[in-house]
Amino acid sequence: MKCPMCSRDMKEGVVQSSRTIFFTPKAHKFFMSPDDASGDEITLSQHNWTRPTCKAYHCQKCKKVIIDYDEEV
Ligand SMILES: [Zn+2]
């Protein structure tokens, strides 16, 4: 994947956590799981019961990480 900022090749890898990784427009203070019913929060990781993992691409120059939450890991 090419970096959308600088057009250089990005390094392919994963983002992992001990808990489900999700996007939310507003940070949670207490409940660290996505509100799937809200429609605004998106679960990004797969294998959430064993090893929450997202496919991701990193640009070291721009310090950007892109998560592809449609791609199998
Ligand atoms: Zn870049």
N, CA, C, O and the ligand as a Tripos MOL2 file, in Angstrom:
@<TRIPOS>MOLECULE
protein
  293   291    74     0     0
PROTEIN
NO_CHARGES

@<TRIPOS>ATOM
      1 N           0.8480   -1.1920    0.0000 N.3       1 MET1
      2 CA          0.0000    0.0000    0.0000 C.3       1 MET1
      3 C           0.8830    1.2420    0.0000 C.2       1 MET1
      4 O           1.9070    1.2960    0.6810 O.2       1 MET1
      5 N           0.4670    2.2290   -0.7730 N.am      2 LYS2
      6 CA          1.1950    3.4990   -0.8150 C.3       2 LYS2
      7 C           0.6270    4.4450    0.2510 C.2       2 LYS2
      8 O          -0.5850    4.5020    0.4620 O.2       2 LYS2
      9 N           1.4980    5.1670    0.9000 N.am      3 CYS3
     10 CA          1.0760    6.1400    1.9080 C.3       3 CYS3
     11 C           0.2880    7.2630    1.2210 C.2       3 CYS3
     12 O           0.7590    7.8170    0.2280 O.2       3 CYS3
     13 N          -0.8840    7.6030    1.7250 N.am      4 PRO4
     14 CA         -1.6690    8.6700    1.1090 C.3       4 PRO4
     15 C          -1.0780   10.0700    1.3240 C.2       4 PRO4
     16 O          -1.4950   11.0280    0.6720 O.2       4 PRO4
     17 N          -0.1160   10.1850    2.2290 N.am      5 MET5
     18 CA          0.4940   11.4830    2.5010 C.3       5 MET5
     19 C           1.7260   11.7350    1.6220 C.2       5 MET5
     20 O           1.8920   12.8230    1.0710 O.2       5 MET5
     21 N           2.5980   10.7020    1.4970 N.am      6 CYS6
     22 CA          3.8740   10.8970    0.7990 C.3       6 CYS6
     23 C           4.0500    9.9670   -0.4040 C.2       6 CYS6
     24 O           5.0260   10.1010   -1.1430 O.2       6 CYS6
     25 N           3.1420    9.0470   -0.6070 N.am      7 SER7
     26 CA          3.1420    8.0960   -1.7390 C.3       7 SER7
     27 C           4.2540    7.0570   -1.6840 C.2       7 SER7
     28 O           4.4670    6.3490   -2.6680 O.2       7 SER7
     29 N           4.9610    6.9430   -0.5830 N.am      8 ARG8
     30 CA          5.9780    5.8930   -0.4480 C.3       8 ARG8
     31 C           5.3050    4.5880   -0.0470 C.2       8 ARG8
     32 O           4.1710    4.5710    0.4320 O.2       8 ARG8
     33 N           6.0530    3.4690   -0.2620 N.am      9 ASP9
     34 CA          5.5340    2.1680    0.1580 C.3       9 ASP9
     35 C           5.4110    2.1210    1.6750 C.2       9 ASP9
     36 O           6.3060    2.5680    2.3920 O.2       9 ASP9
     37 N           4.3000    1.5790    2.1580 N.am     10 MET10
     38 CA          4.0880    1.4330    3.5880 C.3      10 MET10
     39 C           4.4670    0.0140    4.0090 C.2      10 MET10
     40 O           4.3650   -0.9200    3.2130 O.2      10 MET10
     41 N           4.8990   -0.1460    5.2480 N.am     11 LYS11
     42 CA          5.2500   -1.4660    5.7700 C.3      11 LYS11
     43 C           3.9820   -2.1730    6.2270 C.2      11 LYS11
     44 O           3.1870   -1.6280    6.9940 O.2      11 LYS11
     45 N           3.8100   -3.3970    5.7420 N.am     12 GLU12
     46 CA          2.6280   -4.1880    6.0980 C.3      12 GLU12
     47 C           2.8360   -4.8350    7.4530 C.2      12 GLU12
     48 O           3.9320   -5.3070    7.7540 O.2      12 GLU12
     49 N           1.7910   -4.8620    8.2750 N.am     13 GLY13
     50 CA          1.8840   -5.5010    9.5850 C.3      13 GLY13
     51 C           0.5280   -5.5920   10.2360 C.2      13 GLY13
     52 O          -0.4950   -5.6630    9.5560 O.2      13 GLY13
     53 N           0.5180   -5.5900   11.5540 N.am     14 VAL14
     54 CA         -0.7340   -5.6700   12.3010 C.3      14 VAL14
     55 C          -0.6740   -4.7140   13.4880 C.2      14 VAL14
     56 O           0.4060   -4.3250   13.9340 O.2      14 VAL14
     57 N          -1.8450   -4.3440   13.9890 N.am     15 VAL15
     58 CA         -1.9830   -3.6680   15.2780 C.3      15 VAL15
     59 C          -2.6610   -4.6720   16.1970 C.2      15 VAL15
     60 O          -3.6790   -5.2600   15.8330 O.2      15 VAL15
     61 N          -2.1010   -4.8710   17.3910 N.am     16 GLN16
     62 CA         -2.6800   -5.8290   18.3250 C.3      16 GLN16
     63 C          -2.8690   -5.1950   19.6920 C.2      16 GLN16
     64 O          -2.2000   -4.2260   20.0500 O.2      16 GLN16
     65 N          -3.7960   -5.7680   20.4420 N.am     17 SER17
     66 CA         -4.0820   -5.3050   21.7900 C.3      17 SER17
     67 C          -4.5970   -6.4920   22.5960 C.2      17 SER17
     68 O          -4.9060   -7.5440   22.0360 O.2      17 SER17
     69 N          -4.6860   -6.3220   23.8950 N.am     18 SER18
     70 CA         -5.2590   -7.3760   24.7250 C.3      18 SER18
     71 C          -6.7810   -7.2920   24.7440 C.2      18 SER18
     72 O          -7.4460   -8.1940   25.2540 O.2      18 SER18
     73 N          -7.3370   -6.2130   24.1930 N.am     19 ARG19
     74 CA         -8.7940   -6.0400   24.1190 C.3      19 ARG19
     75 C          -9.2010   -5.6390   22.7140 C.2      19 ARG19
     76 O          -8.3670   -5.2660   21.8900 O.2      19 ARG19
     77 N         -10.5010   -5.7220   22.4570 N.am     20 THR20
     78 CA        -11.0500   -5.3310   21.1640 C.3      20 THR20
     79 C         -10.6000   -3.9180   20.7980 C.2      20 THR20
     80 O         -10.6550   -3.0040   21.6200 O.2      20 THR20
     81 N         -10.1610   -3.7580   19.5690 N.am     21 ILE21
     82 CA         -9.7350   -2.4450   19.0780 C.3      21 ILE21
     83 C         -10.9050   -1.8600   18.2970 C.2      21 ILE21
     84 O         -11.4410   -2.5120   17.4010 O.2      21 ILE21
     85 N         -11.3040   -0.6380   18.6290 N.am     22 PHE22
     86 CA        -12.4590   -0.0480   17.9500 C.3      22 PHE22
     87 C         -12.2600    1.4410   17.7390 C.2      22 PHE22
     88 O         -11.5100    2.1030   18.4550 O.2      22 PHE22
     89 N         -12.9660    1.9480   16.7200 N.am     23 PHE23
     90 CA        -12.9910    3.3830   16.4560 C.3      23 PHE23
     91 C         -14.2370    3.9540   17.1200 C.2      23 PHE23
     92 O         -15.3200    3.3750   17.0410 O.2      23 PHE23
     93 N         -14.0670    5.0950   17.7750 N.am     24 THR24
     94 CA        -15.2120    5.7990   18.3450 C.3      24 THR24
     95 C         -15.0080    7.2960   18.1610 C.2      24 THR24
     96 O         -13.8860    7.7760   18.3250 O.2      24 THR24
     97 N         -16.0530    8.0520   17.8250 N.am     25 PRO25
     98 CA        -15.8790    9.4950   17.6670 C.3      25 PRO25
     99 C         -15.6370   10.1950   18.9970 C.2      25 PRO25
    100 O         -15.1450   11.3230   19.0260 O.2      25 PRO25
    101 N         -15.9840    9.5220   20.1110 N.am     26 LYS26
    102 CA        -15.7710   10.1350   21.4260 C.3      26 LYS26
    103 C         -15.1830    9.0830   22.3670 C.2      26 LYS26
    104 O         -15.7440    7.9970   22.5090 O.2      26 LYS26
    105 N         -14.0670    9.3970   23.0050 N.am     27 ALA27
    106 CA        -13.3670    8.4290   23.8510 C.3      27 ALA27
    107 C         -14.2290    7.9670   25.0120 C.2      27 ALA27
    108 O         -14.9430    8.7660   25.6170 O.2      27 ALA27
    109 N         -14.1640    6.6870   25.3220 N.am     28 HIS28
    110 CA        -14.8750    6.1290   26.4750 C.3      28 HIS28
    111 C         -14.0680    6.3900   27.7420 C.2      28 HIS28
    112 O         -12.8380    6.4030   27.7140 O.2      28 HIS28
    113 N         -14.7670    6.5960   28.8440 N.am     29 LYS29
    114 CA        -14.0820    6.7540   30.1270 C.3      29 LYS29
    115 C         -14.0850    5.4540   30.9150 C.2      29 LYS29
    116 O         -13.1660    5.1980   31.6920 O.2      29 LYS29
    117 N         -15.1170    4.6270   30.7200 N.am     30 PHE30
    118 CA        -15.2340    3.4310   31.5530 C.3      30 PHE30
    119 C         -15.3810    2.1410   30.7580 C.2      30 PHE30
    120 O         -14.6740    1.1710   31.0320 O.2      30 PHE30
    121 N         -16.2710    2.1060   29.7920 N.am     31 PHE31
    122 CA        -16.5430    0.8510   29.0990 C.3      31 PHE31
    123 C         -15.6390    0.7350   27.8800 C.2      31 PHE31
    124 O         -15.7840    1.4780   26.9100 O.2      31 PHE31
    125 N         -14.7210   -0.1880   27.9440 N.am     32 MET32
    126 CA        -13.7240   -0.3110   26.8750 C.3      32 MET32
    127 C         -14.1200   -1.3500   25.8250 C.2      32 MET32
    128 O         -13.3020   -2.1430   25.3580 O.2      32 MET32
    129 N         -15.4020   -1.3130   25.4760 N.am     33 SER33
    130 CA        -15.8530   -2.1470   24.3640 C.3      33 SER33
    131 C         -16.7730   -1.3010   23.5000 C.2      33 SER33
    132 O         -17.4200   -0.3820   24.0020 O.2      33 SER33
    133 N         -16.8410   -1.6000   22.2100 N.am     34 PRO34
    134 CA        -17.6140   -0.7490   21.3060 C.3      34 PRO34
    135 C         -19.1130   -0.8830   21.5200 C.2      34 PRO34
    136 O         -19.6160   -1.9560   21.8510 O.2      34 PRO34
    137 N         -19.8140    0.2240   21.3260 N.am     35 ASP35
    138 CA        -21.2720    0.2380   21.3640 C.3      35 ASP35
    139 C         -21.7490   -0.0190   19.9330 C.2      35 ASP35
    140 O         -21.9410    0.9100   19.1480 O.2      35 ASP35
    141 N         -21.9350   -1.3000   19.6170 N.am     36 ASP36
    142 CA        -22.2760   -1.6770   18.2420 C.3      36 ASP36
    143 C         -23.6260   -1.1210   17.8010 C.2      36 ASP36
    144 O         -23.8660   -0.9550   16.6050 O.2      36 ASP36
    145 N         -24.5020   -0.8350   18.7480 N.am     37 ALA37
    146 CA        -25.8300   -0.3390   18.3980 C.3      37 ALA37
    147 C         -25.8190    1.1390   18.0210 C.2      37 ALA37
    148 O         -26.7740    1.6220   17.4140 O.2      37 ALA37
    149 N         -24.7680    1.8600   18.3660 N.am     38 SER38
    150 CA        -24.7400    3.3090   18.1290 C.3      38 SER38
    151 C         -24.6470    3.6460   16.6390 C.2      38 SER38
    152 O         -25.1440    4.6820   16.1980 O.2      38 SER38
    153 N         -24.0090    2.7660   15.8720 N.am     39 GLY39
    154 CA        -23.7980    3.0430   14.4560 C.3      39 GLY39
    155 C         -22.5910    3.9150   14.2000 C.2      39 GLY39
    156 O         -22.1290    3.9950   13.0630 O.2      39 GLY39
    157 N         -22.0670    4.5690   15.2160 N.am     40 ASP40
    158 CA        -20.8960    5.4410   15.0820 C.3      40 ASP40
    159 C         -19.6050    4.7360   15.4540 C.2      40 ASP40
    160 O         -18.5230    5.1890   15.0810 O.2      40 ASP40
    161 N         -19.7050    3.6310   16.1850 N.am     41 GLU41
    162 CA        -18.5100    2.9410   16.6690 C.3      41 GLU41
    163 C         -18.2790    1.6880   15.8340 C.2      41 GLU41
    164 O         -19.2130    0.9500   15.5210 O.2      41 GLU41
    165 N         -17.0310    1.4660   15.4860 N.am     42 ILE42
    166 CA        -16.6890    0.3950   14.5490 C.3      42 ILE42
    167 C         -15.6310   -0.5040   15.1690 C.2      42 ILE42
    168 O         -14.5620   -0.0410   15.5660 O.2      42 ILE42
    169 N         -15.9370   -1.7820   15.2460 N.am     43 THR43
    170 CA        -14.9330   -2.7510   15.6870 C.3      43 THR43
    171 C         -13.9280   -2.9600   14.5630 C.2      43 THR43
    172 O         -14.2960   -3.3080   13.4420 O.2      43 THR43
    173 N         -12.6680   -2.7480   14.8740 N.am     44 LEU44
    174 CA        -11.6030   -2.8360   13.8710 C.3      44 LEU44
    175 C         -10.8780   -4.1770   13.9060 C.2      44 LEU44
    176 O         -10.3820   -4.6460   12.8810 O.2      44 LEU44
    177 N         -10.8170   -4.7910   15.0790 N.am     45 SER45
    178 CA        -10.0140   -6.0060   15.2360 C.3      45 SER45
    179 C         -10.8490   -7.2570   14.9930 C.2      45 SER45
    180 O         -12.0750   -7.2550   15.1080 O.2      45 SER45
    181 N         -10.1280   -8.3310   14.6500 N.am     46 GLN46
    182 CA        -10.7000   -9.6640   14.5110 C.3      46 GLN46
    183 C         -10.0850  -10.5460   15.6010 C.2      46 GLN46
    184 O          -9.1260  -10.1440   16.2600 O.2      46 GLN46
    185 N         -10.6330  -11.7330   15.7870 N.am     47 HIS47
    186 CA        -10.1310  -12.7000   16.7840 C.3      47 HIS47
    187 C         -10.1600  -12.0710   18.1860 C.2      47 HIS47
    188 O          -9.2010  -12.1960   18.9470 O.2      47 HIS47
    189 N         -11.2620  -11.4000   18.5160 N.am     48 ASN48
    190 CA        -11.3200  -10.6140   19.7460 C.3      48 ASN48
    191 C         -11.3500  -11.4430   21.0350 C.2      48 ASN48
    192 O         -11.1010  -10.8990   22.1100 O.2      48 ASN48
    193 N         -11.6430  -12.7220   20.9550 N.am     49 TRP49
    194 CA        -11.6390  -13.5640   22.1630 C.3      49 TRP49
    195 C         -10.2610  -14.1310   22.4490 C.2      49 TRP49
    196 O          -9.9870  -14.5680   23.5660 O.2      49 TRP49
    197 N          -9.3900  -14.1260   21.4450 N.am     50 THR50
    198 CA         -8.0990  -14.7690   21.6520 C.3      50 THR50
    199 C          -6.9130  -13.8180   21.4480 C.2      50 THR50
    200 O          -5.9940  -13.7990   22.2660 O.2      50 THR50
    201 N          -6.9240  -13.0400   20.3810 N.am     51 ARG51
    202 CA         -5.7700  -12.1920   20.0550 C.3      51 ARG51
    203 C          -6.2320  -11.0250   19.1870 C.2      51 ARG51
    204 O          -5.9800  -11.0320   17.9820 O.2      51 ARG51
    205 N          -6.9010  -10.0240   19.7590 N.am     52 PRO52
    206 CA         -7.4220   -8.9120   18.9590 C.3      52 PRO52
    207 C          -6.3490   -8.3390   18.0200 C.2      52 PRO52
    208 O          -5.3190   -7.8330   18.4670 O.2      52 PRO52
    209 N          -6.6120   -8.4290   16.7270 N.am     53 THR53
    210 CA         -5.6170   -8.0900   15.7140 C.3      53 THR53
    211 C          -6.2810   -7.3710   14.5440 C.2      53 THR53
    212 O          -7.3760   -7.7410   14.1180 O.2      53 THR53
    213 N          -5.6090   -6.3400   14.0270 N.am     54 CYS54
    214 CA         -6.0470   -5.6260   12.8240 C.3      54 CYS54
    215 C          -4.9280   -5.6440   11.8090 C.2      54 CYS54
    216 O          -3.7600   -5.4870   12.1640 O.2      54 CYS54
    217 N          -5.2720   -5.8340   10.5580 N.am     55 LYS55
    218 CA         -4.3010   -5.6530    9.4790 C.3      55 LYS55
    219 C          -3.9980   -4.1610    9.3840 C.2      55 LYS55
    220 O          -4.9140   -3.3400    9.4320 O.2      55 LYS55
    221 N          -2.7140   -3.8010    9.2470 N.am     56 ALA56
    222 CA         -2.3510   -2.3850    9.2510 C.3      56 ALA56
    223 C          -1.1140   -2.1270    8.3890 C.2      56 ALA56
    224 O          -0.3450   -3.0350    8.0750 O.2      56 ALA56
    225 N          -0.9560   -0.8840    8.0280 N.am     57 TYR57
    226 CA          0.1740   -0.4380    7.2150 C.3      57 TYR57
    227 C           0.7660    0.8030    7.8710 C.2      57 TYR57
    228 O           0.0410    1.6850    8.3310 O.2      57 TYR57
    229 N           2.1130    0.8550    7.9070 N.am     58 HIS58
    230 CA          2.7920    1.9220    8.6340 C.3      58 HIS58
    231 C           3.7220    2.7050    7.7140 C.2      58 HIS58
    232 O           4.4660    2.1130    6.9310 O.2      58 HIS58
    233 N           3.6840    4.0310    7.8060 N.am     59 CYS59
    234 CA          4.6470    4.8930    7.1320 C.3      59 CYS59
    235 C           5.5100    5.5510    8.2110 C.2      59 CYS59
    236 O           5.0430    6.3770    8.9950 O.2      59 CYS59
    237 N           6.7760    5.1580    8.2210 N.am     60 GLN60
    238 CA          7.6850    5.6760    9.2430 C.3      60 GLN60
    239 C           7.9410    7.1710    9.0530 C.2      60 GLN60
    240 O           8.0580    7.9130   10.0280 O.2      60 GLN60
    241 N           8.0270    7.6140    7.7850 N.am     61 LYS61
    242 CA          8.3120    9.0250    7.5190 C.3      61 LYS61
    243 C           7.1980    9.9310    8.0450 C.2      61 LYS61
    244 O           7.4630   10.9290    8.7150 O.2      61 LYS61
    245 N           5.9520    9.5730    7.7330 N.am     62 CYS62
    246 CA          4.8020   10.4080    8.1090 C.3      62 CYS62
    247 C           4.2390   10.0580    9.4830 C.2      62 CYS62
    248 O           3.3970   10.7760   10.0200 O.2      62 CYS62
    249 N           4.7180    8.9380   10.0480 N.am     63 LYS63
    250 CA          4.2210    8.4580   11.3460 C.3      63 LYS63
    251 C           2.6930    8.2530   11.2950 C.2      63 LYS63
    252 O           1.9470    8.6970   12.1680 O.2      63 LYS63
    253 N           2.2780    7.5660   10.2400 N.am     64 LYS64
    254 CA          0.8600    7.2460   10.0590 C.3      64 LYS64
    255 C           0.6840    5.7380   10.0230 C.2      64 LYS64
    256 O           1.5250    5.0170    9.4870 O.2      64 LYS64
    257 N          -0.4160    5.2670   10.5990 N.am     65 VAL65
    258 CA         -0.8190    3.8700   10.5200 C.3      65 VAL65
    259 C          -2.2170    3.8250    9.9260 C.2      65 VAL65
    260 O          -3.1190    4.5300   10.3770 O.2      65 VAL65
    261 N          -2.3860    2.9920    8.9130 N.am     66 ILE66
    262 CA         -3.6970    2.7840    8.3090 C.3      66 ILE66
    263 C          -4.1620    1.3860    8.6750 C.2      66 ILE66
    264 O          -3.4420    0.4110    8.4600 O.2      66 ILE66
    265 N          -5.3540    1.2880    9.2210 N.am     67 ILE67
    266 CA         -5.9360   -0.0070    9.5800 C.3      67 ILE67
    267 C          -6.9640   -0.3720    8.5350 C.2      67 ILE67
    268 O          -7.8690    0.4030    8.2290 O.2      67 ILE67
    269 N          -6.8090   -1.5740    7.9890 N.am     68 ASP68
    270 CA         -7.7850   -2.0970    7.0270 C.3      68 ASP68
    271 C          -8.6430   -3.1110    7.7720 C.2      68 ASP68
    272 O          -8.2330   -4.2570    7.9500 O.2      68 ASP68
    273 N          -9.8310   -2.6980    8.2080 N.am     69 TYR69
    274 CA        -10.6380   -3.5980    9.0380 C.3      69 TYR69
    275 C         -11.5190   -4.5180    8.2140 C.2      69 TYR69
    276 O         -12.3690   -5.2160    8.7670 O.2      69 TYR69
    277 N         -11.3310   -4.5300    6.9030 N.am     70 ASP70
    278 CA        -12.0500   -5.4680    6.0330 C.3      70 ASP70
    279 C         -11.1480   -6.6440    5.6350 C.2      70 ASP70
    280 O         -11.6250   -7.6560    5.1220 O.2      70 ASP70
    281 N          -9.8540   -6.4970    5.8760 N.am     71 GLU71
    282 CA         -8.8990   -7.5100    5.4180 C.3      71 GLU71
    283 C          -8.7000   -8.5710    6.5090 C.2      71 GLU71
    284 O          -8.5120   -8.2390    7.6790 O.2      71 GLU71
    285 N          -8.7430   -9.8380    6.1170 N.am     72 GLU72
    286 CA         -8.5560  -10.9470    7.0680 C.3      72 GLU72
    287 C          -7.1310  -10.9580    7.5950 C.2      72 GLU72
    288 O          -6.1810  -10.6700    6.8670 O.2      72 GLU72
    289 N          -6.9970  -11.2970    8.8730 N.am     73 VAL73
    290 CA         -5.6590  -11.4580    9.4740 C.3      73 VAL73
    291 C          -5.5130  -12.8450   10.0470 C.2      73 VAL73
    292 O          -4.4630  -13.1790   10.5960 O.2      73 VAL73
    293 ZN          4.0510    8.7070    4.3210 Zn       74 ZN74
@<TRIPOS>BOND
     1     1     2 1
     2     2     3 1
     3     3     4 2
     4     3     5 am
     5     5     6 1
     6     6     7 1
     7     7     8 2
     8     7     9 am
     9     9    10 1
    10    10    11 1
    11    11    12 2
    12    11    13 am
    13    13    14 1
    14    14    15 1
    15    15    16 2
    16    15    17 am
    17    17    18 1
    18    18    19 1
    19    19    20 2
    20    19    21 am
    21    21    22 1
    22    22    23 1
    23    23    24 2
    24    23    25 am
    25    25    26 1
    26    26    27 1
    27    27    28 2
    28    27    29 am
    29    29    30 1
    30    30    31 1
    31    31    32 2
    32    31    33 am
    33    33    34 1
    34    34    35 1
    35    35    36 2
    36    35    37 am
    37    37    38 1
    38    38    39 1
    39    39    40 2
    40    39    41 am
    41    41    42 1
    42    42    43 1
    43    43    44 2
    44    43    45 am
    45    45    46 1
    46    46    47 1
    47    47    48 2
    48    47    49 am
    49    49    50 1
    50    50    51 1
    51    51    52 2
    52    51    53 am
    53    53    54 1
    54    54    55 1
    55    55    56 2
    56    55    57 am
    57    57    58 1
    58    58    59 1
    59    59    60 2
    60    59    61 am
    61    61    62 1
    62    62    63 1
    63    63    64 2
    64    63    65 am
    65    65    66 1
    66    66    67 1
    67    67    68 2
    68    67    69 am
    69    69    70 1
    70    70    71 1
    71    71    72 2
    72    71    73 am
    73    73    74 1
    74    74    75 1
    75    75    76 2
    76    75    77 am
    77    77    78 1
    78    78    79 1
    79    79    80 2
    80    79    81 am
    81    81    82 1
    82    82    83 1
    83    83    84 2
    84    83    85 am
    85    85    86 1
    86    86    87 1
    87    87    88 2
    88    87    89 am
    89    89    90 1
    90    90    91 1
    91    91    92 2
    92    91    93 am
    93    93    94 1
    94    94    95 1
    95    95    96 2
    96    95    97 am
    97    97    98 1
    98    98    99 1
    99    99   100 2
   100    99   101 am
   101   101   102 1
   102   102   103 1
   103   103   104 2
   104   103   105 am
   105   105   106 1
   106   106   107 1
   107   107   108 2
   108   107   109 am
   109   109   110 1
   110   110   111 1
   111   111   112 2
   112   111   113 am
   113   113   114 1
   114   114   115 1
   115   115   116 2
   116   115   117 am
   117   117   118 1
   118   118   119 1
   119   119   120 2
   120   119   121 am
   121   121   122 1
   122   122   123 1
   123   123   124 2
   124   123   125 am
   125   125   126 1
   126   126   127 1
   127   127   128 2
   128   127   129 am
   129   129   130 1
   130   130   131 1
   131   131   132 2
   132   131   133 am
   133   133   134 1
   134   134   135 1
   135   135   136 2
   136   135   137 am
   137   137   138 1
   138   138   139 1
   139   139   140 2
   140   139   141 am
   141   141   142 1
   142   142   143 1
   143   143   144 2
   144   143   145 am
   145   145   146 1
   146   146   147 1
   147   147   148 2
   148   147   149 am
   149   149   150 1
   150   150   151 1
   151   151   152 2
   152   151   153 am
   153   153   154 1
   154   154   155 1
   155   155   156 2
   156   155   157 am
   157   157   158 1
   158   158   159 1
   159   159   160 2
   160   159   161 am
   161   161   162 1
   162   162   163 1
   163   163   164 2
   164   163   165 am
   165   165   166 1
   166   166   167 1
   167   167   168 2
   168   167   169 am
   169   169   170 1
   170   170   171 1
   171   171   172 2
   172   171   173 am
   173   173   174 1
   174   174   175 1
   175   175   176 2
   176   175   177 am
   177   177   178 1
   178   178   179 1
   179   179   180 2
   180   179   181 am
   181   181   182 1
   182   182   183 1
   183   183   184 2
   184   183   185 am
   185   185   186 1
   186   186   187 1
   187   187   188 2
   188   187   189 am
   189   189   190 1
   190   190   191 1
   191   191   192 2
   192   191   193 am
   193   193   194 1
   194   194   195 1
   195   195   196 2
   196   195   197 am
   197   197   198 1
   198   198   199 1
   199   199   200 2
   200   199   201 am
   201   201   202 1
   202   202   203 1
   203   203   204 2
   204   203   205 am
   205   205   206 1
   206   206   207 1
   207   207   208 2
   208   207   209 am
   209   209   210 1
   210   210   211 1
   211   211   212 2
   212   211   213 am
   213   213   214 1
   214   214   215 1
   215   215   216 2
   216   215   217 am
   217   217   218 1
   218   218   219 1
   219   219   220 2
   220   219   221 am
   221   221   222 1
   222   222   223 1
   223   223   224 2
   224   223   225 am
   225   225   226 1
   226   226   227 1
   227   227   228 2
   228   227   229 am
   229   229   230 1
   230   230   231 1
   231   231   232 2
   232   231   233 am
   233   233   234 1
   234   234   235 1
   235   235   236 2
   236   235   237 am
   237   237   238 1
   238   238   239 1
   239   239   240 2
   240   239   241 am
   241   241   242 1
   242   242   243 1
   243   243   244 2
   244   243   245 am
   245   245   246 1
   246   246   247 1
   247   247   248 2
   248   247   249 am
   249   249   250 1
   250   250   251 1
   251   251   252 2
   252   251   253 am
   253   253   254 1
   254   254   255 1
   255   255   256 2
   256   255   257 am
   257   257   258 1
   258   258   259 1
   259   259   260 2
   260   259   261 am
   261   261   262 1
   262   262   263 1
   263   263   264 2
   264   263   265 am
   265   265   266 1
   266   266   267 1
   267   267   268 2
   268   267   269 am
   269   269   270 1
   270   270   271 1
   271   271   272 2
   272   271   273 am
   273   273   274 1
   274   274   275 1
   275   275   276 2
   276   275   277 am
   277   277   278 1
   278   278   279 1
   279   279   280 2
   280   279   281 am
   281   281   282 1
   282   282   283 1
   283   283   284 2
   284   283   285 am
   285   285   286 1
   286   286   287 1
   287   287   288 2
   288   287   289 am
   289   289   290 1
   290   290   291 1
   291   291   292 2
@<TRIPOS>SUBSTRUCTURE
     1 MET1         2 RESIDUE 1 A MET
     2 LYS2         6 RESIDUE 1 A LYS
     3 CYS3        10 RESIDUE 1 A CYS
     4 PRO4        14 RESIDUE 1 A PRO
     5 MET5        18 RESIDUE 1 A MET
     6 CYS6        22 RESIDUE 1 A CYS
     7 SER7        26 RESIDUE 1 A SER
     8 ARG8        30 RESIDUE 1 A ARG
     9 ASP9        34 RESIDUE 1 A ASP
    10 MET10       38 RESIDUE 1 A MET
    11 LYS11       42 RESIDUE 1 A LYS
    12 GLU12       46 RESIDUE 1 A GLU
    13 GLY13       50 RESIDUE 1 A GLY
    14 VAL14       54 RESIDUE 1 A VAL
    15 VAL15       58 RESIDUE 1 A VAL
    16 GLN16       62 RESIDUE 1 A GLN
    17 SER17       66 RESIDUE 1 A SER
    18 SER18       70 RESIDUE 1 A SER
    19 ARG19       74 RESIDUE 1 A ARG
    20 THR20       78 RESIDUE 1 A THR
    21 ILE21       82 RESIDUE 1 A ILE
    22 PHE22       86 RESIDUE 1 A PHE
    23 PHE23       90 RESIDUE 1 A PHE
    24 THR24       94 RESIDUE 1 A THR
    25 PRO25       98 RESIDUE 1 A PRO
    26 LYS26      102 RESIDUE 1 A LYS
    27 ALA27      106 RESIDUE 1 A ALA
    28 HIS28      110 RESIDUE 1 A HIS
    29 LYS29      114 RESIDUE 1 A LYS
    30 PHE30      118 RESIDUE 1 A PHE
    31 PHE31      122 RESIDUE 1 A PHE
    32 MET32      126 RESIDUE 1 A MET
    33 SER33      130 RESIDUE 1 A SER
    34 PRO34      134 RESIDUE 1 A PRO
    35 ASP35      138 RESIDUE 1 A ASP
    36 ASP36      142 RESIDUE 1 A ASP
    37 ALA37      146 RESIDUE 1 A ALA
    38 SER38      150 RESIDUE 1 A SER
    39 GLY39      154 RESIDUE 1 A GLY
    40 ASP40      158 RESIDUE 1 A ASP
    41 GLU41      162 RESIDUE 1 A GLU
    42 ILE42      166 RESIDUE 1 A ILE
    43 THR43      170 RESIDUE 1 A THR
    44 LEU44      174 RESIDUE 1 A LEU
    45 SER45      178 RESIDUE 1 A SER
    46 GLN46      182 RESIDUE 1 A GLN
    47 HIS47      186 RESIDUE 1 A HIS
    48 ASN48      190 RESIDUE 1 A ASN
    49 TRP49      194 RESIDUE 1 A TRP
    50 THR50      198 RESIDUE 1 A THR
    51 ARG51      202 RESIDUE 1 A ARG
    52 PRO52      206 RESIDUE 1 A PRO
    53 THR53      210 RESIDUE 1 A THR
    54 CYS54      214 RESIDUE 1 A CYS
    55 LYS55      218 RESIDUE 1 A LYS
    56 ALA56      222 RESIDUE 1 A ALA
    57 TYR57      226 RESIDUE 1 A TYR
    58 HIS58      230 RESIDUE 1 A HIS
    59 CYS59      234 RESIDUE 1 A CYS
    60 GLN60      238 RESIDUE 1 A GLN
    61 LYS61      242 RESIDUE 1 A LYS
    62 CYS62      246 RESIDUE 1 A CYS
    63 LYS63      250 RESIDUE 1 A LYS
    64 LYS64      254 RESIDUE 1 A LYS
    65 VAL65      258 RESIDUE 1 A VAL
    66 ILE66      262 RESIDUE 1 A ILE
    67 ILE67      266 RESIDUE 1 A ILE
    68 ASP68      270 RESIDUE 1 A ASP
    69 TYR69      274 RESIDUE 1 A TYR
    70 ASP70      278 RESIDUE 1 A ASP
    71 GLU71      282 RESIDUE 1 A GLU
    72 GLU72      286 RESIDUE 1 A GLU
    73 VAL73      290 RESIDUE 1 A VAL
    74 ZN74       293 GROUP 0 **** ****
